[in-house]
Structure formats: structure tokens, C-alpha cells
């Protein structure tokens, strides 16, 4: 497996300046979130954030080839939505080219765009870090950043609401993974609120 320094050098060549900057920002944000929530290995979070978009800029047909070889439960909606290929392809690439064997890192890359029910803390951290990294400037990013450091479960629900709304507004397909994640975090937050009120 490559060291973080080696991967940084590889990605600085492989990615455009804008995408490389985003990757560094997500890595830094993931490391901060990891420390904030007492996740045991900020270096792991940094690594997952660094490589999360490693296949974003390769041609869609090459991405699809990796998607089709993936062992990570690819849904029909994902196969029909080219902008989602890069996360699945990235997970395959991280395993087969970068030599990463940590399943948690591979899943964090795989699910950083669609989410899923039963996400690990690392998966959640990468999902959120991607949405709130320093280069992000969408309308509610400030609000999302506050949520991220207050309560990760609530941040996930807000992030998924944002994602679902964005997909619907673009008339795109909603992957089953996203729907299941939204339902899980909605129930989780509802139960927490009821416990606090009760």
C-alpha cells in the first residue's frame, strides 16, 4: 500500500488542480471531524478523504468498467446515473491499484455520494466532510457546517435531506441506498427526540 505522501503525489498528477484541492480539503475536514468525535484514527479519515474522488475525472466508460467489476452492491439506479460511477469506481481503484485493504476506507469511498443504511462512523465522516469542505460554497453550507460539529446523526439527516432534494430537483434517479439511509436517520433522530422529550 502507498503512504499518504505517495498518494498525495499521485493524486496531484492524476487530478485537476480544483479536484486535488477539494480532495485535500475533504481529507483535512475528515481528520478534524474524526478528532472532534473521538474516532480512533484521524489518519484513516484523512486517507479516506484524500482518495474519495480519485476516479472523478477519468472517462465515464472507464469508470463504468470498474463499476461493473465492483463487489459492492451496485443498484440499477446507480448503473443508470453516470455522475454516481466515480464513487464505486474509486472504491475499486483504491483496492486494486492503491492496494488498500481496509474495508471501512473502501466503503467510505464507495458510499460518499449516495450514503446507505448502517454507515460506519468513518463513512459518515467522509460523507459529511465532502459536503462541508472549505471549497464548498452552496447556499446552506454554513448551516451544514454547524450541524456537522454538533451532532453527527442530525448532520447526516440534514445532509441526506439536501441530497434527496438536489436529486429530485435534477429529475435524477434516487438510489435505493439513499432512500434507506434517509429512512434510517429519520427514524434514529425521531427516536432520539422522543427519548429526550419523554
C-alpha distance (Angstrom), angle and dihedral (degrees) to the residues before:
residue distance angle dihedral
X1 . . .
X2 3.80 . .
X3 3.80 122.0 .
X4 3.82 119.7 -115.4
X5 3.83 89.4 -105.6
X6 3.81 91.3 52.6
X7 3.82 92.4 47.2
X8 3.80 90.0 48.7
X9 3.82 90.0 53.8
X10 3.83 92.0 47.1
X11 3.81 92.7 49.1
X12 3.81 92.6 46.3
X13 3.83 86.6 62.1
X14 3.81 98.4 35.5
X15 3.84 97.8 48.6
X16 3.79 133.6 56.2
X17 3.80 115.8 -104.9
X18 3.82 91.2 -104.4
X19 3.82 94.1 49.5
X20 3.80 92.5 43.7
X21 3.83 90.3 51.5
X22 3.81 89.6 49.6
X23 3.82 90.2 50.4
X24 3.82 91.7 51.5
X25 3.81 90.1 47.5
X26 3.81 92.7 50.4
X27 3.81 90.2 47.8
X28 3.82 91.2 51.5
X29 3.83 92.4 45.9
X30 3.81 91.7 47.4
X31 3.79 90.4 51.6
X32 3.84 91.0 50.4
X33 3.81 93.0 47.7
X34 3.79 89.7 47.1
X35 3.81 91.9 54.7
X36 3.81 91.8 42.8
X37 3.81 92.1 55.9
X38 3.80 95.7 38.5
X39 3.78 94.3 -112.5
X40 3.79 103.3 173.0
X41 3.80 99.7 -124.9
X42 3.82 119.5 37.7
X43 3.83 87.6 175.4
X44 3.81 89.1 62.7
X45 3.80 90.4 51.0
X46 3.81 90.3 47.8
X47 3.81 91.5 50.8
X48 3.83 93.4 48.4
X49 3.81 90.7 48.4
X50 3.79 92.0 47.3
X51 3.82 94.5 55.1
X52 3.83 100.1 33.0
X53 3.84 93.6 104.6
X54 3.81 98.2 33.0
X55 3.85 92.2 127.3
X56 3.81 98.6 35.9
X57 3.80 95.9 106.7
X58 3.78 102.8 39.9
X59 3.84 117.7 102.8
X60 3.83 115.2 -76.9
X61 3.81 93.2 -121.2
X62 3.83 90.5 56.8
X63 3.80 90.0 47.4
X64 3.81 90.3 50.1
X65 3.80 90.9 51.6
X66 3.82 89.3 57.7
X67 3.82 91.6 43.2
X68 3.80 89.4 55.5
X69 3.81 90.3 52.1
X70 3.81 93.2 47.7
X71 3.78 119.9 116.2
X72 3.80 91.9 -157.3
X73 3.80 108.1 101.5
X74 3.81 102.6 -93.4
X75 3.81 112.8 -163.2
X76 3.80 128.0 -143.5
X77 3.82 91.6 -111.7
X78 3.81 89.6 55.4
X79 3.82 92.2 49.2
X80 3.80 88.8 53.2
X81 3.84 94.8 47.4
X82 3.81 113.4 71.1
X83 3.86 95.7 -169.3
X84 3.82 87.7 64.3
X85 3.81 95.1 54.3
X86 3.80 95.9 83.3
X87 3.81 96.1 68.4
X88 3.81 94.2 50.6
X89 3.81 91.4 41.6
X90 3.81 89.6 46.7
X91 3.79 91.4 55.7
X92 3.81 91.0 49.9
X93 3.82 91.2 46.4
X94 3.80 92.7 47.9
X95 3.79 89.9 54.0
X96 3.81 100.7 40.2
X97 3.82 102.5 32.4
X98 3.82 105.4 24.4
X99 3.82 91.3 37.4
X100 3.81 95.4 -130.0
X101 3.81 111.2 161.9
X102 3.83 100.9 173.9
X103 3.82 103.6 114.9
X104 3.81 91.9 -156.3
X105 3.82 91.6 57.9
X106 3.82 91.7 44.7
X107 3.81 91.1 50.5
X108 3.81 91.6 46.2
X109 3.82 89.2 56.9
X110 3.82 92.4 42.0
X111 3.82 96.1 52.1
X112 3.81 102.0 33.7
X113 3.82 92.5 107.3
X114 3.81 104.6 35.5
X115 3.81 103.7 25.0
X116 3.79 119.9 -153.8
X117 3.79 141.3 -144.5
X118 3.79 113.1 -84.2
X119 3.79 97.3 28.8
X120 3.80 117.1 176.5
X121 3.81 119.3 -124.8
X122 3.81 89.5 -102.3
X123 3.82 91.4 52.6
X124 3.82 90.0 50.3
X125 3.80 91.9 47.9
X126 3.82 92.9 52.5
X127 3.81 91.8 44.8
X128 3.81 91.1 52.6
X129 3.83 96.2 38.3
X130 3.80 89.2 55.6
X131 3.82 90.0 54.6
X132 3.80 97.8 45.8
X133 3.82 104.1 33.5
X134 3.81 116.8 138.4
X135 3.82 94.0 -99.4
X136 3.84 93.9 56.9
X137 3.81 115.2 105.2
X138 3.84 107.9 166.0
X139 3.80 119.4 139.1
X140 3.84 101.1 -90.3
X141 3.80 99.7 30.9
X142 3.84 92.3 114.5
X143 3.80 90.6 55.4
X144 3.80 90.8 46.5
X145 3.82 90.9 51.7
X146 3.82 90.5 53.9
X147 3.82 91.7 49.5
X148 3.80 90.8 48.6
X149 3.80 93.7 62.2
X150 3.82 96.3 38.4
X151 3.80 104.8 53.4
X152 3.81 124.8 -9.8
X153 3.82 94.6 -155.1
X154 3.81 91.9 52.8
X155 3.81 90.1 43.8
X156 3.80 89.5 53.8
X157 3.80 91.6 51.6
X158 3.82 91.9 49.4
X159 3.81 90.7 46.3
X160 3.80 91.8 50.3
X161 3.82 91.7 48.0
X162 3.80 87.9 52.6
X163 3.81 91.5 47.6
X164 3.82 95.2 47.0
X165 3.81 91.2 47.8
X166 3.82 91.1 48.8
X167 3.82 92.6 50.2
X168 3.82 92.4 47.3
X169 3.82 92.0 48.3
X170 3.82 89.3 53.7
X171 3.83 91.5 49.8
X172 3.80 88.5 -122.5
X173 3.79 129.6 145.3
X174 3.80 119.0 -88.6
X175 3.80 110.4 -135.1
X176 3.81 116.0 -132.0
X177 3.82 88.9 -122.8
X178 3.82 90.4 62.0
X179 3.81 93.6 47.8
X180 3.81 91.3 49.1
X181 3.81 91.1 48.1
X182 3.81 91.9 49.0
X183 3.82 91.2 49.8
X184 3.81 92.5 48.0
X185 3.82 95.7 49.6
X186 3.82 91.6 43.0
X187 3.82 90.8 54.7
X188 3.80 92.4 41.8
X189 3.80 92.9 52.9
X190 3.81 92.4 42.3
X191 3.83 90.6 53.3
X192 3.82 91.7 47.5
X193 3.83 90.8 51.1
X194 3.82 91.5 49.0
X195 3.82 91.2 49.2
X196 3.82 90.9 50.6
X197 3.81 92.0 46.9
X198 3.81 93.1 44.2
